[in-house]
């Protein structure tokens, strides 16, 4: 996936400025795709010149005008074409897993602090995802309301649930790694 596709999806969900897009990447799109503010602005400029997005100046009181981006017809066509293309399943490059295997040739206990650090980071990410789910999808706890489904919200939520499941799986694996490292350290 290219950053352009993530930007098109975000703008179709809600038009916005470069700053607003960057905030969305930090808050929700970052669950599955990260980008810096500079990347977003650089790509928006290119997408505008390629005709994928339209931009309009929005006056603001007491602040400079902002540029609000929307998806142009060509951008919608590009996204549609990309959605219909097959993509390869992702391969994982996992430095920590290689270190864990390499610990067999050194002191396995030396990795305990590093694995604990990873566990804390994934625990924090899971807490962030769960807080986002509670904030953005409070209806998830309630029975489904009758009426038409909002496909956008349903699909946003299913991606978030995937992130939650991934973090839970990673935490369970890291707990297993820590238990193994502690056992091996005790046997030395």
Secondary structure as GFF3:
##gff-version 3
##sequence-region A 1 188
A	DSSP	alpha_helix	3	13	.	.	.	ID=ss1
A	DSSP	alpha_helix	18	27	.	.	.	ID=ss2
A	DSSP	three_ten_helix	29	31	.	.	.	ID=ss3
A	DSSP	alpha_helix	37	49	.	.	.	ID=ss4
A	DSSP	beta_strand	53	58	.	.	.	ID=ss5
A	DSSP	beta_strand	66	71	.	.	.	ID=ss6
A	DSSP	alpha_helix	73	84	.	.	.	ID=ss7
A	DSSP	alpha_helix	95	102	.	.	.	ID=ss8
A	DSSP	three_ten_helix	103	105	.	.	.	ID=ss9
A	DSSP	three_ten_helix	108	111	.	.	.	ID=ss10
A	DSSP	alpha_helix	112	136	.	.	.	ID=ss11
A	DSSP	three_ten_helix	138	140	.	.	.	ID=ss12
A	DSSP	alpha_helix	151	187	.	.	.	ID=ss13
###
